[in-house]
């Protein structure tokens, strides 16, 4: 598979160059950005088939170069599992294992065979210098000895370009250890040019050599790949697309490290890729949730990616946290300090997003934060003391902790609801997904049925309202598009509406059913009748229907119909043209009760399922079926008082790419 590389499209528009990079990067005018953005620093030399589902969940993976030898088919499969994933190939820029020439790594042996004896950093005595145990420091300085007309920086750049990036497996390279000098660990007794005496300006020579490495790599690959380093320096902003801030925060503290984060985001070459890597400092305490949240919330103050793992002695975990499942959407503005301090002084910092808020306490004291309105904590399974699903307008943050919360609902989108009903949200296994709330839109009659949805695919929400027999459609400016009586002015029931794309066109259609009656109607979003007489149970039947539309990428839509009064509970499926019944089954056996149906992708596999509930019951059970009528899950509804009237919807209330089952009740 060819690499997912960024394309440069040059357009002469007032002298502006427009850069477009394949997903997951966004120009801002395309699909909603995904925050938090997640990275994994995973340096095992071999991948296994069982690793792939976990590894595919990350947006960015940094993988050891040897995986292209040991695990090439699995790297290609990663692309299939997550076409938007960004893969960076890991290589050390300034050191090599002392056993590289005989190690089990084919690529390390190959690189070692190209390293001349004069390309190791030595002291005037000839002693080799080492930064990391088991490795020897390689000489990247611009005054290192020439061997056959080359310095080591040229050889390493060619190796990266021809042996790694040319394979077509990678989106870029991750050069480990973007040091801005070496004297901080080597001291001044270093002989870079091997003339037998200590050098002057050691760190300046080192920086110049590192810059050459990055620029030469870019030149040899025609500027087609991301080049990312790691360290805690601002020196290489012009040469690198980004930096991994490992062991966050580093020796500069939170303020200093966040300053580097912003410095790169303000000026590094585009596309940029910054990573904040916080870890357990080799303690293995994966359950230090406050530490994890502190790093994650810090990363959310910018545009970067976040990684949390064991530490620099073992980058090889697939730890997943409750907060990783939250999709905050686009940032709604820059980060703000609780006490109006300059960026990034130690304080409580907040950033708002389309669907929620991120808070980080960068102080060593507990802080009380007034949120200025009600927000909803996520419902977690790990640190349930913090992520308890509660709704609050004030939170207390411990020192060096963070928090992610949802905005509370004001109304419901993409579901047909009765104004004034109570909605609860469930995963398909019956777990509570969000807090329930009473849906009530001011300015609309109590009991009116409402559907807030983008009908014309322009990004704005239109509104469908049914009051008694009357159906109305309003555009996003409140102008009426349509007003009529689908089943006549004398119709005494209520209308049930599903919105979807049965006819395969970009604009949506409305499938309309009566609560009492015998036929369905299909409208376009301006109210023109597309189909006016579909009789699922014949003309004599008068018990009414509920309706849903099942949609999935690359598949034909399916009209789903639930039966009403007087007949055995049944689910009936139609082809998109509503000309043929394709499937029918009885979800509750021989029981005669009206049922409400909803269709959505409840497990995130890209395939629609059907949820069904009896419309009137004291002890209702929600059942989830495949479109083939096979039962997948079921759960009992609890906490509803007495006999209720139930209606179902399917909405992605957690913004995580899968639908939750919405159960709405009203007496």
C-alpha positions as CSV (number, residue, x, y, z in Angstrom):
1,X,0.0,0.0,0.0
2,X,1.4,3.4,-0.8
3,X,2.2,5.7,2.1
4,X,-0.4,8.2,3.3
5,X,1.7,11.2,2.5
6,X,0.8,14.8,2.4
7,X,0.2,16.2,-1.0
8,X,1.1,19.8,-1.7
9,X,-1.4,21.5,-4.0
10,X,-0.2,24.8,-5.1
11,X,-2.8,27.3,-6.1
12,X,-2.0,30.9,-7.1
13,X,-4.7,32.6,-5.1
14,X,-3.4,36.0,-4.1
15,X,0.0,34.3,-3.7
16,X,-1.2,31.8,-1.2
17,X,0.0,28.2,-1.1
18,X,-2.7,25.8,0.2
19,X,-1.4,22.6,1.9
20,X,-3.7,19.5,2.1
21,X,-2.7,16.5,4.2
22,X,-4.6,13.2,4.3
23,X,-6.6,12.3,7.4
24,X,-6.3,12.5,10.4
25,X,-5.0,16.0,9.8
26,X,-7.7,18.6,8.9
27,X,-7.7,22.0,7.2
28,X,-10.6,22.9,9.4
29,X,-13.1,23.1,6.6
30,X,-13.5,19.3,6.3
31,X,-14.9,16.8,8.8
32,X,-15.0,17.5,12.5
33,X,-11.6,17.1,14.2
34,X,-11.2,14.3,16.7
35,X,-10.1,15.4,20.1
36,X,-8.5,14.0,22.1
37,X,-5.9,12.9,19.6
38,X,-4.1,9.7,20.7
39,X,-0.6,8.4,20.0
40,X,1.2,5.2,21.0
41,X,4.9,4.9,21.4
42,X,5.2,1.2,20.8
43,X,8.8,-0.1,20.2
44,X,8.5,-3.9,20.1
45,X,10.4,-5.4,17.3
46,X,7.6,-7.8,16.4
47,X,3.9,-7.3,16.1
48,X,1.3,-10.0,16.6
49,X,-2.1,-10.5,15.0
50,X,-3.6,-10.1,18.4
51,X,-2.0,-6.7,18.8
52,X,-3.7,-5.2,15.8
53,X,-7.2,-4.4,17.0
54,X,-5.7,-2.5,20.0
55,X,-3.0,-0.7,17.9
56,X,-5.5,0.3,15.3
57,X,-7.4,2.4,17.8
58,X,-4.7,5.0,18.0
59,X,-4.4,8.0,15.6
60,X,-0.6,7.9,15.5
61,X,1.7,4.9,16.1
62,X,5.5,5.2,16.5
63,X,6.8,1.7,15.6
64,X,10.3,0.3,15.5
65,X,11.9,0.1,12.1
66,X,12.4,-3.7,12.5
67,X,8.7,-4.2,12.3
68,X,8.9,-3.6,8.5
69,X,11.0,-6.8,8.4
70,X,9.2,-8.9,11.0
71,X,5.7,-7.8,10.6
72,X,5.1,-6.2,7.2
73,X,1.8,-7.9,6.5
74,X,0.5,-6.7,9.9
75,X,1.6,-3.1,9.1
76,X,-0.4,-3.3,5.9
77,X,-3.4,-4.8,7.8
78,X,-3.2,-1.9,10.3
79,X,-4.0,0.4,7.3
80,X,-7.0,-1.7,6.5
81,X,-8.3,-1.6,10.1
82,X,-7.7,2.2,10.4
83,X,-7.2,3.9,7.0
84,X,-6.6,7.2,8.8
85,X,-3.8,6.0,11.0
86,X,-0.4,7.8,10.9
87,X,2.6,5.5,11.1
88,X,6.0,6.8,12.1
89,X,9.1,4.6,11.8
90,X,11.4,4.8,14.8
91,X,15.2,5.0,14.5
92,X,17.7,6.4,16.9
93,X,19.5,9.4,15.5
94,X,22.7,9.5,17.6
95,X,23.3,6.0,19.0
96,X,23.4,2.3,18.2
97,X,23.4,-0.8,20.3
98,X,26.8,-2.1,21.1
99,X,25.7,-5.5,19.8
100,X,24.0,-4.1,16.6
101,X,26.4,-6.0,14.3
102,X,25.3,-9.3,15.7
103,X,21.8,-8.6,17.0
104,X,18.6,-10.1,15.9
105,X,17.6,-6.9,14.1
106,X,18.3,-7.2,10.4
107,X,18.1,-3.4,9.9
108,X,20.4,-2.6,12.9
109,X,22.9,-5.1,11.4
110,X,22.6,-3.4,8.1
111,X,23.1,0.1,9.5
112,X,26.0,-1.1,11.7
113,X,27.8,-2.4,8.6
114,X,27.8,1.2,7.2
115,X,29.2,2.9,10.3
116,X,32.9,3.6,10.1
117,X,35.0,3.3,13.2
118,X,35.7,7.0,13.1
119,X,31.9,7.8,13.4
120,X,31.6,7.1,17.1
121,X,31.9,10.0,19.6
122,X,35.1,9.6,21.6
123,X,37.1,11.3,24.2
124,X,40.7,12.5,23.5
125,X,41.8,9.2,25.1
126,X,39.9,7.2,22.5
127,X,37.2,6.0,24.9
128,X,33.7,5.8,23.4
129,X,31.0,7.9,24.9
130,X,27.6,6.5,25.8
131,X,24.3,8.1,26.7
132,X,22.0,5.1,27.2
133,X,23.1,1.7,28.7
134,X,24.1,-0.8,26.1
135,X,24.6,1.8,23.3
136,X,27.4,3.8,21.9
137,X,27.0,7.5,20.9
138,X,27.3,8.2,17.1
139,X,28.9,11.3,15.9
140,X,26.3,13.6,14.2
141,X,28.4,16.8,14.6
142,X,29.2,18.8,11.5
143,X,33.0,18.5,12.2
144,X,33.0,14.7,12.5
145,X,35.6,12.9,10.4
146,X,35.0,12.4,6.7
147,X,35.1,8.8,5.5
148,X,35.0,8.4,1.7
149,X,33.8,11.9,1.5
150,X,30.8,11.4,3.9
151,X,29.9,12.1,7.4
152,X,27.7,9.8,9.4
153,X,24.8,12.3,9.2
154,X,24.7,11.8,5.4
155,X,24.8,8.0,5.7
156,X,22.0,8.0,8.3
157,X,19.8,10.3,6.1
158,X,20.3,8.0,3.1
159,X,19.6,4.9,5.2
160,X,16.3,6.4,6.5
161,X,15.2,7.5,3.0
162,X,16.1,4.4,1.1
163,X,15.7,1.6,3.6
164,X,12.7,2.8,5.6
165,X,10.6,5.5,4.0
166,X,11.0,4.1,0.5
167,X,9.2,0.9,1.5
168,X,5.8,2.7,1.2
169,X,4.9,1.6,4.7
170,X,5.4,4.8,6.6
171,X,4.0,8.3,6.8
172,X,7.2,9.7,8.3
173,X,10.2,9.1,10.5
174,X,10.6,9.5,14.3
175,X,14.2,10.3,15.1
176,X,14.8,9.5,18.7
177,X,16.8,12.0,20.8
178,X,16.7,15.4,19.1
179,X,19.4,16.7,21.4
180,X,20.4,20.3,21.1
181,X,23.8,19.4,22.5
182,X,25.6,16.6,24.3
183,X,27.7,18.3,26.9
184,X,24.9,18.1,29.5
185,X,25.7,14.4,29.8
186,X,29.1,14.0,28.2
187,X,30.9,16.9,29.7
188,X,33.5,19.0,27.8
189,X,36.1,16.2,27.4
190,X,34.9,15.2,23.9
191,X,36.9,14.9,20.7
192,X,34.4,15.2,17.8
193,X,37.0,15.7,15.0
194,X,39.4,13.0,16.4
195,X,42.4,15.4,16.4
196,X,43.4,14.1,19.9
197,X,42.3,17.2,21.9
198,X,38.9,18.4,23.3
199,X,36.8,20.4,20.9
200,X,35.5,23.9,21.3
201,X,31.8,24.7,20.7
202,X,30.8,21.1,21.0
203,X,27.1,21.8,21.3
204,X,27.1,24.2,18.3
205,X,28.8,21.5,16.1
206,X,26.2,19.0,17.3
207,X,23.2,21.2,16.5
208,X,24.5,22.0,13.0
209,X,25.0,18.2,12.4
210,X,21.5,17.4,13.6
211,X,19.9,20.1,11.4
212,X,21.8,18.7,8.4
213,X,20.4,15.2,9.2
214,X,16.8,16.5,9.2
215,X,17.2,18.7,6.2
216,X,19.0,16.0,4.2
217,X,16.3,13.5,5.0
218,X,13.7,15.9,3.8
219,X,15.7,16.6,0.6
220,X,16.2,13.0,-0.2
221,X,12.5,12.2,0.2
222,X,11.3,15.3,-1.7
223,X,9.6,16.7,1.4
224,X,7.0,14.0,1.2
225,X,7.2,12.7,4.8
226,X,6.7,13.9,8.4
227,X,10.0,14.3,10.3
228,X,9.5,14.2,14.1
229,X,12.0,14.2,16.9
230,X,11.9,14.0,20.6
231,X,13.5,16.0,23.4
232,X,12.9,19.3,25.1
233,X,14.4,21.9,22.9
234,X,13.2,24.7,20.6
235,X,16.3,24.5,18.4
236,X,14.9,22.4,15.6
237,X,11.5,24.0,15.0
238,X,12.4,24.9,11.4
239,X,13.6,21.4,10.6
240,X,11.0,19.2,12.3
241,X,7.2,18.8,11.7
242,X,6.9,18.3,15.4
243,X,8.4,17.0,18.6
244,X,7.5,14.3,21.1
245,X,7.7,15.8,24.6
246,X,8.7,12.6,26.4
247,X,8.4,12.1,30.2
248,X,6.1,15.1,30.3
249,X,6.6,17.6,31.9
250,X,10.4,17.5,31.4
251,X,13.0,19.3,33.4
252,X,11.6,22.7,32.4
253,X,8.5,22.0,34.4
254,X,4.9,22.3,33.2
255,X,5.2,25.9,32.1
256,X,8.5,25.3,30.3
257,X,7.3,22.2,28.5
258,X,4.0,23.7,27.5
259,X,6.0,26.7,26.1
260,X,7.9,24.3,23.8
261,X,4.6,22.7,22.8
262,X,3.2,26.1,21.8
263,X,6.4,27.2,20.2
264,X,6.3,24.3,17.7
265,X,2.6,24.7,17.0
266,X,3.2,28.4,16.3
267,X,5.9,27.9,13.7
268,X,6.9,24.3,12.8
269,X,6.5,23.2,9.1
270,X,3.1,22.0,8.2
271,X,1.6,19.5,8.6
272,X,2.5,19.5,12.3
273,X,2.6,16.5,14.6
274,X,3.2,17.2,18.3
275,X,3.1,14.4,20.9
276,X,2.9,14.7,24.7
277,X,4.2,11.5,26.3
278,X,3.5,11.1,30.0
279,X,4.3,7.9,31.6
280,X,4.6,6.0,34.9
281,X,8.3,6.9,35.2
282,X,9.0,3.1,34.9
283,X,6.9,2.3,38.0
284,X,4.2,0.5,36.0
285,X,1.4,2.2,37.8
286,X,-1.1,2.2,34.9
287,X,-3.9,3.0,37.4
288,X,-2.5,6.4,38.3
289,X,-5.5,8.0,36.7
290,X,-4.8,11.5,38.0
291,X,-1.3,11.4,36.4
292,X,-2.8,10.1,33.1
293,X,-5.5,12.8,33.1
294,X,-2.9,15.6,33.9
295,X,-1.0,14.8,30.7
296,X,-4.1,14.3,28.6
297,X,-5.7,17.5,29.6
298,X,-2.4,19.3,29.1
299,X,-2.2,17.9,25.5
300,X,-5.8,19.2,24.9
301,X,-4.6,22.8,25.5
302,X,-3.0,22.5,22.1
303,X,-3.5,20.5,18.9
304,X,-1.2,17.6,19.7
305,X,-1.5,13.9,20.3
306,X,-1.3,12.2,23.7
307,X,0.5,9.0,24.8
308,X,0.7,7.4,28.2
309,X,2.8,4.3,28.9
310,X,5.2,2.6,31.2
311,X,8.3,4.8,30.7
312,X,11.5,5.1,28.8
313,X,12.6,1.6,29.8
314,X,9.6,0.0,28.1
315,X,7.5,1.7,25.4
316,X,5.2,-1.1,24.5
317,X,1.8,-0.9,26.1
318,X,-1.8,-0.6,24.7
319,X,-3.3,0.8,27.9
320,X,-6.7,2.4,27.2
321,X,-8.6,4.8,29.5
322,X,-12.2,5.9,29.8
323,X,-11.2,9.4,28.7
324,X,-9.9,8.0,25.4
325,X,-13.5,7.1,24.4
326,X,-14.7,10.6,24.8
327,X,-15.0,12.6,21.5
328,X,-14.9,16.3,22.3
329,X,-15.1,17.5,18.7
330,X,-13.6,20.8,17.5
331,X,-12.0,23.2,19.9
332,X,-14.3,26.1,20.6
333,X,-11.5,28.6,21.4
334,X,-8.1,28.9,22.9
335,X,-7.2,27.7,26.4
336,X,-8.0,30.1,29.2
337,X,-6.5,30.6,32.7
338,X,-8.8,30.6,35.7
339,X,-7.0,33.6,37.1
340,X,-6.3,35.3,33.7
341,X,-2.6,34.6,33.8
342,X,-0.3,34.7,30.8
343,X,0.1,31.5,28.8
344,X,1.3,29.0,30.3
345,X,1.8,30.1,33.9
346,X,0.9,27.6,36.6
347,X,-2.8,27.8,37.2
348,X,-6.0,26.0,36.3
349,X,-6.4,26.0,32.6
350,X,-9.6,25.3,30.6
351,X,-10.4,24.7,27.0
352,X,-13.9,24.4,25.6
353,X,-14.8,22.1,22.8
354,X,-17.9,21.5,20.7
355,X,-19.1,18.7,23.0
356,X,-17.4,19.3,26.3
357,X,-14.5,20.9,28.2
358,X,-11.0,20.0,29.3
359,X,-9.5,21.2,32.6
360,X,-6.0,20.9,33.9
361,X,-4.7,21.9,37.3
362,X,-1.0,22.8,36.8
363,X,-0.5,23.8,40.4
364,X,0.7,21.8,43.4
365,X,-2.5,22.6,45.4
366,X,-6.1,21.5,45.2
367,X,-8.3,23.9,43.3
368,X,-12.0,24.6,43.2
369,X,-13.3,25.4,39.7
370,X,-16.5,27.2,38.9
371,X,-17.6,25.9,35.5
372,X,-20.0,28.8,34.8
373,X,-22.8,26.3,34.0
374,X,-23.7,22.7,34.3
375,X,-21.5,20.0,32.8
376,X,-21.7,16.2,32.9
377,X,-18.9,14.0,34.1
378,X,-18.3,10.9,31.9
379,X,-19.5,7.5,33.1
380,X,-16.3,5.6,33.6
381,X,-15.4,2.0,34.7
382,X,-11.9,2.9,36.0
383,X,-11.7,5.9,38.3
384,X,-15.4,5.9,39.1
385,X,-14.9,8.2,42.0
386,X,-14.1,11.0,39.5
387,X,-15.9,9.8,36.4
388,X,-19.3,9.1,38.1
389,X,-21.6,10.6,35.5
390,X,-22.7,13.4,37.8
391,X,-23.9,16.8,36.6
392,X,-22.3,19.7,38.3
393,X,-21.4,23.4,37.9
394,X,-18.4,23.2,40.2
395,X,-15.5,20.7,40.5
396,X,-12.5,20.2,42.8
397,X,-9.3,19.3,41.0
398,X,-6.4,17.8,42.9
399,X,-2.8,19.0,42.3
400,X,-1.5,18.0,38.9
401,X,-4.7,16.5,37.8
402,X,-7.1,17.0,34.8
403,X,-10.7,16.4,33.9
404,X,-12.8,15.9,30.8
405,X,-16.5,16.6,30.9
406,X,-19.4,16.7,28.5
407,X,-21.7,19.6,27.9
408,X,-25.2,18.8,29.2
409,X,-27.9,18.3,26.7
410,X,-30.4,21.1,25.9
411,X,-32.3,19.2,23.3
412,X,-31.9,16.0,21.2
413,X,-30.7,15.8,17.6
414,X,-31.2,13.1,15.0
415,X,-34.1,11.4,16.9
416,X,-37.9,11.8,16.8
417,X,-39.0,12.8,20.3
418,X,-42.1,14.2,22.1
419,X,-41.5,17.6,23.7
420,X,-41.5,17.0,27.4
421,X,-40.6,13.4,27.4
422,X,-37.8,11.9,29.5
423,X,-34.8,10.4,27.6
424,X,-32.3,7.8,28.9
425,X,-29.2,6.6,27.0
426,X,-27.9,3.0,26.9
427,X,-25.2,1.0,25.2
428,X,-26.5,-2.1,23.5
429,X,-25.5,-4.2,26.5
430,X,-27.7,-2.1,28.7
431,X,-25.0,0.0,30.4
432,X,-25.9,3.6,31.0
433,X,-24.1,5.8,28.5
434,X,-25.1,9.3,29.6
435,X,-27.3,10.9,32.2
436,X,-31.0,11.1,31.3
437,X,-32.9,14.4,31.0
438,X,-36.3,15.9,30.2
439,X,-36.3,17.0,26.6
440,X,-38.2,20.3,26.4
441,X,-37.8,23.0,23.7
442,X,-39.1,26.4,24.7
443,X,-41.4,27.8,22.1
444,X,-42.8,24.4,21.0
445,X,-46.0,22.9,22.4
446,X,-45.7,20.3,25.1
447,X,-46.3,16.8,23.5
448,X,-45.4,18.0,20.0
449,X,-43.1,15.6,18.2
450,X,-39.8,17.1,17.0
451,X,-36.9,16.0,14.8
452,X,-33.8,18.2,14.7
453,X,-31.7,17.1,11.7
454,X,-29.7,18.2,8.8
455,X,-32.0,17.5,5.9
456,X,-30.2,19.2,3.0
457,X,-26.6,18.1,4.0
458,X,-25.4,21.7,4.3
459,X,-24.3,21.4,8.0
460,X,-27.2,23.3,9.4
461,X,-30.0,21.7,11.5
462,X,-33.6,21.9,10.2
463,X,-36.6,21.1,12.3
464,X,-39.5,18.8,11.7
465,X,-42.6,19.3,13.9
466,X,-45.7,17.2,14.2
467,X,-48.7,18.5,16.2
468,X,-51.6,16.1,16.0
469,X,-52.3,15.4,12.3
470,X,-50.2,18.4,11.1
471,X,-46.6,18.0,9.8
472,X,-44.3,21.0,9.3
473,X,-40.7,21.4,8.2
474,X,-38.7,24.5,9.0
475,X,-35.2,25.5,7.7
476,X,-32.4,26.5,10.0
477,X,-33.5,30.1,9.9
478,X,-37.0,29.2,11.1
479,X,-38.6,29.7,7.7
480,X,-41.4,27.2,6.9
481,X,-40.6,24.8,4.0
482,X,-43.7,22.6,4.3
483,X,-47.0,22.4,6.2
484,X,-49.6,19.7,5.5
485,X,-51.6,16.8,6.8
486,X,-50.2,13.5,5.5
487,X,-53.2,11.4,6.6
488,X,-55.8,14.1,6.3
489,X,-57.2,16.8,8.7
490,X,-59.5,14.3,10.4
491,X,-56.6,12.0,11.5
492,X,-56.8,11.5,15.3
493,X,-53.5,9.7,16.0
494,X,-49.9,10.9,16.1
495,X,-47.3,10.9,13.4
496,X,-44.1,8.8,13.5
497,X,-41.2,10.0,11.4
498,X,-37.9,8.5,10.4
499,X,-35.3,10.5,8.4
500,X,-32.7,8.9,6.2
501,X,-31.5,8.3,2.6
502,X,-33.6,5.5,1.2
503,X,-33.2,6.7,-2.4
504,X,-29.5,7.0,-2.2
505,X,-29.3,10.8,-2.7
506,X,-27.5,13.3,-0.6
507,X,-30.6,15.1,0.7
508,X,-32.7,13.2,3.2
509,X,-36.2,11.8,2.9
510,X,-38.9,11.5,5.5
511,X,-40.6,8.2,6.1
512,X,-44.0,9.0,7.8
513,X,-46.2,6.5,9.6
514,X,-49.5,6.9,11.5
515,X,-49.9,5.7,15.1
516,X,-53.4,4.6,13.9
517,X,-53.8,3.6,10.3
518,X,-52.6,1.3,7.6
519,X,-50.0,2.9,5.3
520,X,-46.7,4.7,5.0
521,X,-45.7,7.7,3.0
522,X,-42.3,9.0,1.8
523,X,-41.6,12.7,1.4
524,X,-38.6,14.7,0.3
525,X,-37.4,17.4,2.7
526,X,-39.6,20.1,1.0
527,X,-42.7,17.9,1.5
528,X,-43.1,16.6,-2.0
529,X,-44.7,13.1,-1.9
530,X,-42.3,10.5,-3.3
531,X,-44.4,7.4,-2.3
532,X,-47.9,7.8,-1.0
533,X,-49.3,4.3,-0.4
534,X,-47.2,1.5,1.2
535,X,-49.4,-1.0,3.1
536,X,-47.2,-3.4,5.1
537,X,-50.2,-5.3,6.5
538,X,-52.8,-4.6,3.9
539,X,-55.6,-2.0,3.7
540,X,-57.8,-3.6,6.4
541,X,-55.2,-3.2,9.2
542,X,-55.6,0.0,11.2
543,X,-53.2,-0.5,14.1
544,X,-50.5,2.0,13.0
545,X,-46.7,1.7,12.8
546,X,-43.4,3.0,14.0
547,X,-40.6,3.5,11.5
548,X,-36.8,3.7,11.3
549,X,-34.2,3.9,8.5
550,X,-31.1,1.7,8.8
551,X,-28.0,3.1,7.0
552,X,-24.4,2.0,6.8
553,X,-21.5,3.2,4.6
554,X,-21.4,1.3,1.3
555,X,-24.7,-0.4,1.9
556,X,-28.3,0.2,0.7
557,X,-30.5,1.8,3.3
558,X,-33.3,-0.4,4.8
559,X,-36.7,0.8,5.9
560,X,-37.6,-0.8,9.3
561,X,-41.3,-0.9,10.3
562,X,-42.7,-1.9,13.7
563,X,-46.3,-3.0,14.0
564,X,-49.0,-1.5,16.3
565,X,-52.3,-2.5,17.9
566,X,-54.2,-5.7,17.4
567,X,-51.6,-7.9,15.8
568,X,-48.7,-10.0,16.8
569,X,-45.6,-7.8,17.4
570,X,-43.6,-7.8,14.2
571,X,-40.7,-6.1,12.5
572,X,-40.9,-5.7,8.8
573,X,-38.0,-4.5,6.5
574,X,-38.4,-3.0,3.1
575,X,-36.0,-2.3,0.2
576,X,-35.0,1.4,-0.3
577,X,-37.7,1.9,-2.9
578,X,-40.4,0.6,-0.5
579,X,-41.5,-1.9,-3.2
580,X,-40.5,-5.2,-1.6
581,X,-40.5,-6.7,1.9
582,X,-37.0,-8.1,2.4
583,X,-37.3,-9.5,6.0
584,X,-39.9,-9.9,8.7
585,X,-39.7,-11.5,12.2
586,X,-41.5,-11.6,15.6
587,X,-39.2,-10.1,18.3
588,X,-41.4,-11.0,21.2
589,X,-42.8,-14.3,20.1
590,X,-46.6,-14.6,20.1
591,X,-47.2,-11.4,22.2
592,X,-49.5,-8.8,20.7
593,X,-48.2,-5.4,21.6
594,X,-47.2,-2.3,19.7
595,X,-43.5,-1.9,19.3
596,X,-41.2,1.0,18.8
597,X,-38.2,0.5,16.5
598,X,-34.9,2.3,16.1
599,X,-32.0,1.6,13.7
600,X,-28.3,2.5,14.3
601,X,-24.8,1.2,14.5
602,X,-24.8,0.3,18.2
603,X,-21.5,-1.5,18.4
604,X,-19.4,0.6,16.1
605,X,-18.7,-2.1,13.5
606,X,-20.1,-0.1,10.6
607,X,-23.2,-2.2,10.3
608,X,-26.7,-1.2,11.4
609,X,-28.7,-3.0,14.0
610,X,-32.4,-2.7,15.0
611,X,-33.5,-2.0,18.6
612,X,-37.1,-2.8,19.6
613,X,-39.1,-2.2,22.8
614,X,-42.8,-2.8,23.6
615,X,-44.4,0.7,23.5
616,X,-46.5,0.1,26.7
617,X,-45.2,-2.0,29.5
618,X,-44.5,-2.2,33.2
619,X,-41.3,-4.2,32.8
620,X,-40.0,-3.5,29.3
621,X,-37.2,-5.3,27.7
622,X,-35.1,-3.7,24.9
623,X,-33.9,-6.2,22.3
624,X,-31.2,-5.6,19.7
625,X,-31.3,-7.6,16.4
626,X,-29.2,-7.7,13.3
627,X,-31.0,-6.7,10.1
628,X,-31.2,-10.4,9.4
629,X,-33.4,-10.8,12.5
630,X,-30.8,-12.5,14.7
631,X,-30.9,-11.5,18.4
632,X,-27.6,-9.9,19.6
633,X,-28.4,-8.3,23.0
634,X,-31.3,-7.6,25.3
635,X,-31.7,-5.7,28.6
636,X,-34.4,-4.8,31.0
637,X,-35.3,-1.1,31.6
638,X,-35.2,-0.2,35.2
639,X,-36.0,3.0,37.1
640,X,-39.2,3.8,35.3
641,X,-42.2,4.2,37.6
642,X,-45.4,2.3,36.7
643,X,-46.7,1.7,33.2
644,X,-45.0,4.0,30.7
645,X,-45.3,4.6,27.0
646,X,-41.9,4.0,25.4
647,X,-40.3,5.2,22.2
648,X,-36.8,4.5,20.9
649,X,-34.2,6.5,19.0
650,X,-30.6,6.0,17.9
651,X,-28.1,8.8,18.6
652,X,-24.4,9.0,19.0
653,X,-24.6,10.9,22.3
654,X,-20.9,10.2,23.2
655,X,-19.7,11.3,19.8
656,X,-17.5,8.2,19.6
657,X,-18.6,6.9,16.2
658,X,-21.4,4.5,17.4
659,X,-25.0,5.0,18.3
660,X,-26.5,4.7,21.7
661,X,-30.1,3.5,22.3
662,X,-32.3,6.4,23.3
663,X,-35.3,5.3,25.5
664,X,-37.9,8.0,25.8
665,X,-40.9,7.7,28.1
666,X,-44.0,9.7,28.8
667,X,-47.4,9.0,30.3
